[in-house]
Amino acid sequence: MRRTPPAAILGLVLVASLARADERPVRHEYVPDLGSDEGMLLVSSGGTVPGAIVYDGDVLPRPELARAGGGEPPMVAGAGDGREREEPGRRSPSFRPDRVTHLDGTVGYSVVFSPQIAPFKRVTALDRVELAPDGTPTLSIADPRRERVPVIGAVGEAPDGLPRDRFWGSVALDFREGALVPLPSVAPTSRILTLEAEPPVVVEVWRDGADNFYASAPEAGDGQVRVVFLTDAPRSYFGRPIPDAPVDVLAHRFARLPPSVQRDAEVFAAELTLTRTARFRTALETLTRYFRSFEESERPPENRGNIYLDLARGRRGICRHRAYAFVITAQALGIHARFVQNEAHAWVEVELPADGGWLRVDLGGAATGLEARGEQAPAYRSAAEDPLPRPPEYEAAYEAARRMSGGASRPRPGAGDGAGGGDGASGGASAPSSVPPAPGSPARGALVLELDARRFDVFRGRELEVTGRARGDGRGVAGLRIEALLRASRVEREWLLGVTVTDESGRFRAVVGVPPDLAVGEYRLVVRTPGDAVWSSAMAR
C-alpha cells in the first residue's frame, strides 16, 4: 500500500526564482515535483543544526538543550543483569530466559525520539546464542568490538540509497559508572546527523557488531550530560515486502548455535514443518504466525528441563519469551535474527535477503498498559503495511490492551507498520500511538487549501505575499494554522518563512520575508496546514 505523502510537506508546490534586488533573475533548469517519497524535511534555523524537522503535518522543533536531569531515568554505564526486562537506563550484555509468563500492572517507558516510536526504541540488541555454565541457552553480543560513528551533517544522501526518515533524540547520559553509556537508537543502521551536548562537551558515538550504540564524553568526567541529536532510519526497517530466497542464504552472517541447541531447535522447527531447505518468506511467515499466537499466562509451560523447548512448545509468554524462542529457532534455520529490548518491550529484527536490510518484527506481548514518560510527540507511521501474519491471539491481546487504555484512543496493533506493544507496551492512556487510528475512531474531515496565485518571481531579502482560502465541506474554515515555507529543490531542506491563521471566512494572508542569504536559484514554495481536531492536514490545490 503506497503511503500518502506526509501532510507536513504537502502543498501546492510553486516555483519561485530568487535573485538579488539589483540583479536580473538567473534562469535555471526546471526541477520537477519532488514527489511523495521525500519523507521528512528540515526547517533551517540559520546554522548547521536545523531548527525543526517536518513530519506528517507537524513541525517538530529541535528538543530543548537543557541540562541533564529532566525527570526521566538517564542512560547509565553500568550493565543490567540480563534477567526479565531491562532496568531503565541500562543495557545487559546477555539475556537469560525465565518462566514468569505474565505481567501485572503498567510498565514505564522513557520517551527519547520524536516522532514517537514507543515502545520500540532500541537499547539492547543481542545476536549470539551460547550456553551458560548450567547448560541454559542464553543470548549475548557476538562481536563487542566498537567502531566510531561519525556525525555526518543534517543534509546528505544515505550510502545505501534507501529512503530514510529523520527523528530527534533527546536523552540524559550518566557517566558515573563508566566511560561508555548506551545510546538508544531507532534502527540498526541509523546514522547520527547532528549532535549537541549540555554542558558543551565533545560526545563521541560508537557502535558494536550487533548495532548497539554507545556514547562517550571524556571531558564530562563522572557527571551527567544532556544530548540532543538528529538521527535517521530506513523506512524499510518498519515494514516492507518480504523477498524470497533460500532460508539460509544469510547464515554466514552470524555465529553457529551450540550443537545441542542446534539439534533442539531443528527438532522444534520440524514440528512447524520447517527445515533448512525451506524458502525464506515461508519460514519467516510461519515463525511469525506461530510466536504471535502465544498467550500471556500466569501458568507457565510445564518444566521439562529444557527452557528453550518448554517456552517454544508451550505457546505461553510475554514479549521476551516469544522473542527469545523465535531468535533461537530462526538462527537454527539460517535466518539472521536478533533479540532487541528496552525497559518496556522486546521484539526481534531480521535481516532480509537480496540486500533488503533489517526488518523490525513485533511478536506482541502482555495485555497491559504502557506509561510513557517524557515529551509527547506525534506517532511515527510506517510507509508499508505489516507484511507478516497477525493471528487472532495477537489481535485479541492488543484489542484488550486498547480497551484498557481507554478505547478508541489506542489503535489496533500491526495496522500499518507491524508495530504493537509487548510487556506492557501495547497500551496506556499516556502512550502515543505508533499506528493508524482504530476502526470506529473519529476521523477528521477533508480539508482543501486554495491559493490565489500559482507562480511568483521573488527577490532575496524582499517580501512575498501569499493569499488563499481553506475550505471544508464547501465552506470556509476559521482558525487554521497556515505555514509558508521555501524548499530547496535538490536537497531535503526547508526554510519556514512565516505562519498565519485563517479568518472567519477561511481566508488567509501571509506577508513573509525571503532570507537574504539564500543561494540564487529555483525553490519551491510550500503552503500547508496541519489542520486541527476537526479538519485534517491539507495542501493547496
KOLGU-451880 format. One line per 4 residues: number of its first residue (from 1); their letters; for each residue x, y, z of C-alpha. Coordinates in steps of 0.1 Angstrom, whole numbers, plus 2048, in hexadecimal, padded with zeros to 3 digits. Each point is the difference from the previous one (the first is absolute). Layout:
<atoms>
NUM = a = X:Y:Z ~ ...
</atoms>
This chain:
<atoms>
1 = mrrt = 800:800:800 ~ 810:821:7F6 ~ 804:819:81B ~ 7ED:821:7FE
5 = ppaa = 819:81C:7FD ~ 807:80F:822 ~ 7E8:81C:806 ~ 81B:816:80D
9 = ilgl = 810:802:7DE ~ 7E0:7FF:7EC ~ 7F7:821:7F0 ~ 7FD:80E:7DD
13 = vlva = 824:803:7F7 ~ 808:821:7EF ~ 820:809:7EF ~ 80F:821:80D
17 = slar = 81F:80D:7EE ~ 816:812:819 ~ 818:81C:7F7 ~ 811:81D:80F
21 = ader = 7EC:820:7FF ~ 81B:810:7EA ~ 804:7E2:7E8 ~ 7EC:7F2:7E4
25 = pvrh = 7F0:7DF:809 ~ 816:7E2:7F7 ~ 7EF:7E5:7ED ~ 806:7DC:80B
29 = eyvp = 7F5:7DE:7F4 ~ 7DD:7F7:80A ~ 7FE:7E8:81D ~ 7E2:7E9:800
33 = dlgs = 7EA:7F9:81E ~ 814:7EF:81B ~ 7E5:7E5:803 ~ 7EF:7EF:81C
37 = degm = 81E:7ED:80E ~ 816:81C:80E ~ 7F7:7F7:824 ~ 80A:81A:81A
41 = llvs = 80E:821:7F7 ~ 817:818:813 ~ 7F6:822:80C ~ 81F:816:800
45 = sggt = 809:815:81F ~ 81D:811:7EF ~ 81A:7E9:80E ~ 80E:7DD:7FA
49 = vpga = 7E5:7F1:817 ~ 7DC:803:7F2 ~ 7E7:812:815 ~ 7E6:7E5:7F9
53 = ivyd = 7F6:7E2:7EB ~ 7DF:7FE:7EF ~ 7EC:7DF:803 ~ 7DC:7F7:7F8
57 = gdvl = 7F1:822:804 ~ 815:80B:81D ~ 81E:816:804 ~ 815:7EE:81B
61 = prpe = 818:819:80F ~ 823:7F7:80C ~ 7FD:7F4:824 ~ 80B:818:81A
65 = lara = 824:7FC:809 ~ 7FB:802:825 ~ 817:7F2:81A ~ 7FD:7DB:808
69 = ggge = 7E8:7F6:81B ~ 7DF:809:7F0 ~ 7ED:7E5:813 ~ 804:7E1:7EB
73 = ppmv = 819:7E5:80A ~ 822:807:7F0 ~ 813:7E6:7EC ~ 81B:7F2:816
77 = agag = 820:7EE:7F9 ~ 7FB:7E3:819 ~ 7F3:7E0:7F0 ~ 7DF:7F1:807
81 = dgre = 7FC:7DD:80E ~ 7F2:7F0:7E0 ~ 7E1:7F2:811 ~ 7DC:808:7F8
85 = reep = 7FB:824:7F4 ~ 81D:819:7FD ~ 803:818:81D ~ 7F9:823:7F4
89 = grrs = 820:810:7F2 ~ 815:7E1:7FF ~ 80C:7E7:7E6 ~ 806:7DC:808
93 = psfr = 81C:7EE:7EE ~ 7EB:7E0:800 ~ 7DD:7F3:805 ~ 7F6:7E1:815
97 = pdrv = 7DD:7F3:7FB ~ 7E7:7FD:81D ~ 7DF:7EE:806 ~ 7EB:81E:80B
101 = thld = 7E8:800:7E2 ~ 7E8:81C:80C ~ 802:825:809 ~ 7EB:813:818
105 = gtvg = 7FA:826:800 ~ 810:81A:7EB ~ 823:804:7F3 ~ 814:821:7FE
109 = ysvv = 810:80B:7E0 ~ 816:81E:7FB ~ 7FA:813:7E0 ~ 81F:809:7ED
113 = fspq = 7F6:805:7DC ~ 7EA:818:7EC ~ 7EC:7F5:7ED ~ 7F7:7E6:819
117 = iapf = 809:7DB:7FB ~ 7F3:7F3:822 ~ 807:7E6:80B ~ 81B:7F8:7E7
121 = krvt = 81F:814:809 ~ 81E:7E9:7FC ~ 815:7FE:820 ~ 80D:7DC:800
125 = aldr = 805:7EA:7E1 ~ 80D:7DC:805 ~ 80A:7EA:7E3 ~ 813:7E1:80D
129 = vela = 7F3:7E1:810 ~ 817:7EF:819 ~ 7FD:7E8:81E ~ 802:80C:824
133 = pdgt = 814:7EA:818 ~ 7E1:7EE:80A ~ 7F7:7F8:7DC ~ 7E5:81B:7FB
137 = ptls = 800:810:7DD ~ 806:825:806 ~ 804:81E:7E8 ~ 81D:817:7FD
141 = iadp = 813:817:7E9 ~ 816:7ED:7E7 ~ 818:81C:7F7 ~ 803:81A:81C
145 = rrer = 81B:814:7EE ~ 7F6:823:7FA ~ 805:818:7E2 ~ 7FC:825:800
149 = vpvi = 7DF:80E:7F1 ~ 806:822:7F0 ~ 7E9:81E:803 ~ 7FA:806:7DB
153 = gavg = 7EA:81F:7FE ~ 7DB:806:7FB ~ 7FF:7FE:7DA ~ 80E:7E4:7EB
157 = eapd = 7F6:7E1:7EE ~ 803:7DE:811 ~ 81C:7E9:7F2 ~ 7E7:7E3:7FC
161 = glpr = 7E8:815:7EC ~ 7E2:7F6:816 ~ 7E6:81B:807 ~ 803:80B:824
165 = drfw = 7ED:813:81A ~ 80E:817:81A ~ 7FB:800:826 ~ 80A:817:81C
169 = gsva = 810:7EF:81E ~ 803:80F:823 ~ 810:7EC:81C ~ 813:805:821
173 = ldfr = 821:7ED:802 ~ 80F:7F8:822 ~ 825:7F7:800 ~ 805:7FA:825
177 = egal = 802:7DA:7FB ~ 817:7FF:7E2 ~ 80C:811:7E1 ~ 7E8:7F1:7E7
181 = vplp = 7DA:805:803 ~ 7E5:7EF:7EB ~ 7F1:818:7E6 ~ 7DD:7F6:7F5
185 = svap = 7FB:7FC:7DA ~ 7E3:7FE:7E8 ~ 80E:7E5:7E9 ~ 820:7EC:7FD
189 = tsri = 80C:814:7E2 ~ 7F6:822:80E ~ 818:81D:7F9 ~ 809:81D:817
193 = ltle = 7FA:81F:7ED ~ 805:81B:81A ~ 808:7FF:825 ~ 801:81A:81C
197 = aepp = 808:7FD:825 ~ 7FA:814:820 ~ 818:806:810 ~ 811:806:7DF
201 = vvve = 819:7E4:800 ~ 80B:7EA:7E3 ~ 7EA:7E1:7FE ~ 80B:7E3:7EA
205 = vwrd = 7E9:7E4:7F3 ~ 80A:7DC:7FB ~ 7F0:7E0:7F3 ~ 807:7DB:806
209 = gadn = 7FA:7E2:7EA ~ 7DC:7FC:80A ~ 7F9:825:7F9 ~ 7FE:80B:824
213 = fyas = 808:825:802 ~ 816:80F:81C ~ 80A:823:80A ~ 821:80C:810
217 = apea = 809:822:80D ~ 823:801:810 ~ 7FC:825:80A ~ 7E1:7F8:813
221 = gdgq = 812:7ED:81B ~ 7E7:7EE:816 ~ 7E4:818:7FA ~ 7E0:802:7EC
225 = vrvv = 7FC:80D:7DD ~ 7E0:808:7EC ~ 804:7F6:7DC ~ 7E8:80D:7E4
229 = fltd = 806:7EF:7DF ~ 7F1:7FC:7DE ~ 800:7DC:7F3 ~ 7EF:7ED:7E4
233 = aprs = 7F4:7DD:7F7 ~ 7F8:7EE:7DF ~ 7DA:7FF:7FB ~ 804:7DB:7F6
237 = yfgr = 809:7F8:824 ~ 7DC:806:80B ~ 7EF:7EC:7E5 ~ 806:7F3:7DC
241 = pipd = 7F8:7E2:7EA ~ 814:7E1:809 ~ 817:7F5:7E4 ~ 804:7DB:7F8
245 = apvd = 820:7EC:801 ~ 80D:7E1:811 ~ 7FA:802:825 ~ 825:7FD:809
249 = vlah = 80D:819:7E6 ~ 80E:816:81C ~ 80B:7E5:818 ~ 824:80B:7FB
253 = rfar = 7F8:821:811 ~ 7FE:7F3:823 ~ 810:7E6:818 ~ 7F4:7DD:800
257 = lpps = 7EB:7F4:81D ~ 80F:7E8:819 ~ 7FA:7DC:7F2 ~ 7E7:7F6:81B
261 = vqrd = 7EC:81F:7FB ~ 801:7FC:7DA ~ 7F3:7DC:803 ~ 7E3:80B:818
265 = aevf = 7F7:81D:7E9 ~ 800:7EB:7E1 ~ 7E9:7E7:811 ~ 7E8:81C:80A
269 = aael = 801:810:7DE ~ 7F7:7DF:7F0 ~ 7E1:800:816 ~ 7F7:820:7ED
273 = tltr = 808:7EE:7DF ~ 81F:815:7FB ~ 823:7F5:7F7 ~ 81F:810:7F1
277 = tarf = 7F2:7F8:7DD ~ 7E3:818:806 ~ 7FC:821:7EE ~ 807:81F:814
281 = rtal = 7DE:810:7FC ~ 7EE:7E0:80A ~ 816:7FB:81E ~ 7FD:824:80C
285 = etlt = 7DA:800:7FC ~ 7FD:7DF:812 ~ 815:80A:81D ~ 7EF:822:804
289 = ryfr = 7DD:7F0:7FF ~ 80A:7E6:81A ~ 811:817:819 ~ 7E5:81B:7FC
293 = sfee = 7E7:7E6:80B ~ 80F:7FD:823 ~ 7EA:80A:81D ~ 809:811:820
297 = serp = 7FA:7E8:81D ~ 805:7FE:825 ~ 806:7DB:7FC ~ 821:7FB:7EE
301 = penr = 807:7E3:7E9 ~ 809:7DF:812 ~ 824:7FE:80A ~ 810:7E3:7ED
305 = gniy = 823:80C:806 ~ 806:812:7DF ~ 7F5:824:803 ~ 803:807:7DB
309 = ldla = 7EA:7E3:7F6 ~ 7E9:805:81D ~ 7F9:824:7F5 ~ 7FF:7F9:7DB
313 = rgrr = 7E8:7E3:803 ~ 7EB:80F:81D ~ 7F3:81E:7EC ~ 7FE:814:81F
317 = gicr = 813:81F:809 ~ 804:825:7FB ~ 817:813:7E8 ~ 822:7F4:80D
321 = hray = 7F6:7DC:7FF ~ 7F4:802:7DD ~ 81E:813:7F3 ~ 819:7E9:812
325 = afvi = 7F1:7E0:7F1 ~ 7FB:810:7DE ~ 824:80A:7FD ~ 80E:7DE:809
329 = taqa = 7E8:7EE:7E8 ~ 807:819:7E4 ~ 825:7FE:804 ~ 7FE:7DA:7FF
333 = lgih = 7F0:803:7DE ~ 81A:818:7F4 ~ 7ED:821:804 ~ 814:81D:80D
337 = arfv = 7EB:80B:81D ~ 806:815:81F ~ 7EF:804:822 ~ 7FA:825:808
341 = qnea = 7F2:810:81F ~ 7FC:81E:817 ~ 7F0:805:822 ~ 7DD:7FA:7F3
345 = hawv = 801:7E9:7E2 ~ 813:7E5:7ED ~ 7FE:7F8:7DB ~ 815:7F2:7E4
349 = evel = 811:80E:7E1 ~ 808:7EB:7E2 ~ 818:806:7E4 ~ 7EF:7FB:7DE
353 = padg = 810:7F0:7E2 ~ 807:812:7DF ~ 80F:81E:812 ~ 7DE:807:810
357 = gwlr = 80F:80D:821 ~ 7F2:7FA:822 ~ 7DB:7FC:808 ~ 7F1:806:822
361 = vdlg = 7E8:7E3:80A ~ 7EA:805:81E ~ 7F2:7E1:80F ~ 7E8:810:819
365 = gaat = 800:7FB:826 ~ 7EC:808:81F ~ 7DE:810:7FF ~ 808:81B:819
369 = glea = 808:825:800 ~ 81E:814:7F5 ~ 807:820:814 ~ 814:816:7E9
373 = rgeq = 816:81A:812 ~ 810:81E:7EF ~ 7F6:818:7E5 ~ 7E3:7F4:7EB
377 = apay = 803:801:7DA ~ 7EC:7F6:7E1 ~ 802:7DA:7F9 ~ 815:7F3:7E4
381 = rsaa = 7ED:7ED:7E6 ~ 80F:7E7:7E9 ~ 7FF:804:7DA ~ 7F6:7DC:7FC
385 = edpl = 7E7:7E7:80D ~ 80B:7E5:818 ~ 80C:7E5:7E8 ~ 7FD:7E3:819
389 = prpp = 7E2:7EC:80E ~ 7EC:80D:81D ~ 7EE:7E2:810 ~ 7E0:805:815
393 = eyea = 813:7FD:821 ~ 817:81D:7F6 ~ 7E3:816:7F7 ~ 7EC:7F7:81E
397 = ayea = 81C:809:818 ~ 803:822:7F1 ~ 7DB:806:800 ~ 800:7F8:825
401 = arrm = 81D:819:805 ~ 7ED:81A:7EB ~ 7E1:7FC:817 ~ 816:803:81F
405 = sgga = 80F:820:7F2 ~ 7DF:812:7FA ~ 7F1:7F1:7E1 ~ 803:812:7DF
409 = srpr = 81D:815:80B ~ 816:7E2:7FC ~ 804:7F1:7DC ~ 7FD:7DD:7F5
413 = pgag = 823:7F1:800 ~ 813:7F7:7E1 ~ 7EB:814:7E8 ~ 819:812:7EB
417 = dgag = 822:7F8:80F ~ 800:7DF:811 ~ 802:813:820 ~ 7F0:7F8:821
421 = ggdg = 80A:7FD:823 ~ 80D:7E6:817 ~ 807:7FD:825 ~ 7E8:81D:806
425 = asgg = 80A:812:7E0 ~ 7DF:7FB:7EF ~ 7EA:819:813 ~ 800:81C:81A
429 = asap = 7EB:81F:7FE ~ 81F:816:7FF ~ 812:7EB:7E5 ~ 7FF:80F:7DD
433 = ssvp = 7F5:7EB:7E3 ~ 819:7F2:7E7 ~ 7E6:7F3:7E8 ~ 7E1:80E:7EE
437 = papg = 7DF:806:813 ~ 7EB:7E3:80A ~ 7E1:7F7:7EC ~ 7E3:815:80D
441 = spar = 815:81C:80E ~ 7F5:823:7F5 ~ 810:80B:7DF ~ 809:824:7F8
445 = galv = 7ED:811:7E4 ~ 810:805:7DE ~ 80F:823:7FB ~ 809:812:7E0
449 = leld = 819:81D:7FD ~ 7FD:818:7E3 ~ 81A:819:7F5 ~ 7F8:821:7EE
453 = arrf = 821:7FF:7EC ~ 814:7E3:7F2 ~ 822:80F:7F8 ~ 816:81B:80E
457 = dvfr = 81F:812:7F6 ~ 811:808:821 ~ 81F:814:80A ~ 816:7F6:81D
461 = grel = 7FB:817:81E ~ 7DE:80C:7F4 ~ 7DD:7F8:80A ~ 7E9:7E5:7F2
465 = evtg = 7DB:801:803 ~ 7EC:7E0:800 ~ 7DA:7FF:802 ~ 7E5:7E6:7FD
469 = rarg = 7E4:7EE:811 ~ 7FA:7E0:814 ~ 7DF:7EE:7FA ~ 7EF:7E2:810
473 = dgrg = 7DF:7F2:7F4 ~ 7FE:81D:7E8 ~ 803:81C:81A ~ 81C:814:80E
477 = vagl = 812:7F2:81F ~ 80C:81A:81A ~ 81C:7FE:819 ~ 818:7E9:7EC
481 = riea = 825:804:802 ~ 80F:807:7DD ~ 825:7FC:7FA ~ 815:80E:7E3
485 = llra = 822:7F0:7FA ~ 81B:7FF:7E5 ~ 80D:7DE:7F6 ~ 822:7FB:7EF
489 = srve = 7FA:7EC:7E1 ~ 81D:7E9:802 ~ 803:7F8:825 ~ 7E8:7F8:81B
493 = rewl = 800:822:811 ~ 7E7:81B:808 ~ 800:823:80D ~ 7E1:80B:814
497 = lgvt = 7F7:823:7F2 ~ 7E2:807:816 ~ 7DF:7F5:80F ~ 7DD:80E:7FE
501 = vtde = 7DC:7F6:80A ~ 7E1:7FE:7EC ~ 7E4:81A:807 ~ 7DB:7FA:805
505 = sgrf = 7FB:7FA:7DA ~ 81E:7E8:7FE ~ 815:81A:7EE ~ 825:804:809
509 = ravv = 81B:819:7F7 ~ 825:7FD:809 ~ 81A:81B:7F8 ~ 821:7EF:806
513 = gvpp = 825:80A:7FB ~ 816:7EC:7E9 ~ 822:7F9:811 ~ 81B:816:7F0
517 = dlav = 81B:7E5:802 ~ 7F0:7E6:7EB ~ 813:7F4:7E2 ~ 7F2:80C:7DE
521 = geyr = 7EB:7E6:7F0 ~ 7DE:7F0:7FE ~ 7EE:7F7:820 ~ 7DD:7F1:807
525 = lvvr = 7E8:813:815 ~ 7ED:7E9:817 ~ 7DF:80B:80F ~ 7F0:7E8:818
529 = tpgd = 7EB:7FC:81F ~ 802:7E5:81B ~ 7DA:803:805 ~ 7F0:7FE:822
533 = avws = 7EB:7E8:815 ~ 7E4:802:7E6 ~ 812:804:7DF ~ 81C:7EC:7F1
537 = sama = 821:80E:7F4 ~ 800:80C:7DC ~ 812:80F:7E3 ~ 7F7:81B:7E8
541 = r = 7EF:7F6:7E0
</atoms>
